[in-house]
Amino acid sequence: MASSWKHRSRSKVLSSEPRSIFPPDSALSEEQLASRRGFLATVENRLAEDPETKATLDRLVDEGISESDAKLFLSHLVAREVFSVMKDSVKVERGTYLKWLAELPNLPQD
C-alpha cells in the first residue's frame, strides 16, 4: 500500500490526504503487528545512533509527513534490509542505505 505513494505527487498527497497512507495497527494481523513493532524498534535505535537516519526523519516531517508515518517509511527500509539478508545472505551496504534514505518518501524499487 505504501508503494502507491510513488505514483502520486507529493503536493497532492500532503494537501488532500491528512490521514496516514499506512494501514492502522487494528488492520494488521498479529504477525504483521509484531513485525511492524520490531522494525519500528530498530528505527528508534537508528534514530538515536545514526545522524543520517535522524536527518531523514526531520526532512520527511518538514515535508509535511507525520512523524509516525515518517518512521513507518524508515521501517520499510529496515524490512528491506532484513529480507535482503534472508533472501540473498548479503548485508545491505551503507551506501545503498543512504541512497534509500535520500529517496524517501519514495520506496526503493531496485
C-alpha positions as CSV (number, residue, x, y, z in Angstrom):
1,M,0.0,0.0,0.0
2,A,2.8,2.4,0.8
3,S,4.3,1.9,-2.6
4,S,1.4,3.8,-4.1
5,W,3.0,7.0,-2.7
6,K,5.4,7.0,-5.6
7,H,2.5,7.2,-8.1
8,R,1.0,10.4,-6.7
9,S,2.6,13.8,-6.5
10,R,3.8,14.8,-3.0
11,S,1.9,18.0,-3.0
12,K,-1.4,16.3,-3.8
13,V,-1.0,13.7,-1.1
14,L,0.1,16.3,1.5
15,S,-2.6,18.8,0.7
16,S,-5.6,16.4,0.2
17,E,-4.9,13.4,2.5
18,P,-4.1,14.3,6.1
19,R,-4.7,10.7,7.2
20,S,-1.9,8.1,7.2
21,I,-1.2,6.2,4.0
22,F,-0.3,3.2,6.0
23,P,-2.9,0.7,7.4
24,P,-3.6,1.3,11.1
25,D,-2.4,-1.3,13.6
26,S,-6.0,-2.5,14.0
27,A,-6.0,-3.7,10.4
28,L,-2.9,-5.8,10.8
29,S,-2.7,-9.5,11.8
30,E,-0.8,-10.3,15.0
31,E,2.2,-11.4,12.9
32,Q,2.2,-8.2,10.9
33,L,1.8,-6.1,14.0
34,A,4.7,-7.9,15.7
35,S,6.9,-7.3,12.6
36,R,5.9,-3.6,12.5
37,R,6.8,-3.2,16.1
38,G,10.1,-4.9,15.7
39,F,11.0,-2.8,12.6
40,L,10.0,0.4,14.5
41,A,12.1,-0.6,17.4
42,T,15.1,-0.8,15.1
43,V,14.2,2.6,13.6
44,E,14.1,4.1,17.1
45,N,17.6,2.7,17.7
46,R,18.9,4.1,14.5
47,L,17.4,7.5,15.2
48,A,19.4,7.6,18.5
49,E,22.6,6.4,16.8
50,D,22.6,7.4,13.2
51,P,22.6,11.1,12.2
52,E,21.6,10.4,8.6
53,T,18.5,8.5,9.7
54,K,17.6,11.3,12.1
55,A,18.1,13.9,9.3
56,T,15.8,11.9,7.0
57,L,13.1,11.8,9.7
58,D,13.4,15.5,10.2
59,R,13.3,16.1,6.4
60,L,10.2,14.0,6.0
61,V,8.4,15.8,8.8
62,D,9.5,19.2,7.3
63,E,7.9,18.0,4.0
64,G,4.6,17.5,5.8
65,I,4.6,13.8,6.6
66,S,3.6,12.9,10.1
67,E,6.4,11.7,12.4
68,S,4.6,8.3,12.8
69,D,4.3,7.9,9.0
70,A,8.0,9.0,8.6
71,K,9.0,6.3,11.0
72,L,6.9,3.8,9.0
73,F,8.8,4.8,5.9
74,L,12.0,4.2,7.7
75,S,10.8,0.9,8.9
76,H,10.2,-0.2,5.3
77,L,13.9,0.3,4.7
78,V,14.7,-1.9,7.8
79,A,12.4,-4.5,6.5
80,R,14.0,-4.4,3.1
81,E,17.4,-4.9,4.7
82,V,16.2,-7.9,6.7
83,F,14.6,-9.5,3.7
84,S,17.7,-8.9,1.6
85,V,19.8,-10.7,4.2
86,M,17.3,-13.5,4.3
87,K,16.9,-13.9,0.6
88,D,20.5,-13.3,-0.6
89,S,22.6,-13.7,2.6
90,V,24.0,-10.3,1.8
91,K,24.1,-7.3,4.1
92,V,22.9,-4.1,2.6
93,E,25.9,-1.7,2.1
94,R,25.9,1.6,3.9
95,G,25.9,3.5,0.6
96,T,22.8,1.7,-0.5
97,Y,21.0,2.5,2.7
98,L,22.0,6.2,2.4
99,K,20.6,6.2,-1.2
100,W,17.4,4.7,0.1
101,L,17.2,7.4,2.8
102,A,17.7,10.2,0.2
103,E,14.9,8.7,-2.0
104,L,12.2,8.6,0.8
105,P,9.3,9.0,0.7
106,N,9.7,7.1,-2.5
107,L,10.4,3.5,-1.5
108,P,13.3,1.7,-3.2
109,Q,12.4,-0.2,-6.3
110,D,15.7,-2.0,-7.0
